[in-house]
Amino acid sequence: MRPCELKYKIKSMTDSNFFDRKTMNFFGDTMANYGCCSHKEYWELWRKKPVKGGFQDSAFFCKKTFKRVLNVR
């Protein structure tokens, strides 16, 4: 799955603000800076380069509900 496909699924199935323009602008992020990979029970959305403040953590989303999953590692 590509990051833009994951964004579409998340925005259509949840009320998440993760991909809102204001949120991404606040962190200095763009869709081009994301990569996506599959794990057993979730999708990992990872940043290719650090954004404002050196933030480069991955975000994890459930494959069934597309809700954000915290404390994966």
N, C-alpha and C positions, 0 to 999 in steps of 0.2 A: 504494500500500500504506500502511496506517495503521501507526503505531508499535507498537500492540498485536499486529497481525498479524506484523510483523517479529520481535517478541519471541517469539511462539509458534514461528515457523519456526526461529529461532536456538536456542531451548531444546530443540526436538525433534530437530534435526539435528546439533548440536555439543555439546561439553562446556564451553561458555563460561560463565564466572561473571559476565558483564557485567550481567545482569539479576537476579542474586541479591538478595534482600532486604537482606542484610548489606552488600553492595557499594554498593547504591543509598543505603542509610541513611548509610554512611560519607561519601559525597559530598554528602549532603543533597539527593538527586534523587528525582523522582517521574515516573511515566509521563506525567502531564499536562504536564510540562515538555519533552517531546520532540516533534519534528516529523520527518517522513520525506520524502525526495525521491529520485527515480530519476536515475541517471547511466548512461552507456553500459554499464559492466561491473559496477557496484556500487550498493548502496543507501547513502545518506547519512542518518545519524541525527543530527540537530542539536538543540541545546538552545535553547529560546526565551529563557530567562533564565539568567544565571550562577548557579552553585551555590557551595558553600563555597570560599573562597579565590579567587573570581572565575573559576573554571574554566568555560569555555564552548566548548571544542573539539568538533568533530564526530567521530563514529565512522563508519567505513566498513566495509561487509560485502559480500562477493562474492555476486553474484546466483545463481550456480550452487550453491555449497557452503555459503553463509551463514556462512562463517568470517570473522573480523575481518581487514581489510586495513589494513596500516600503510604509512606514507610514500606516501600517495596524491598529495599536492600537493608 
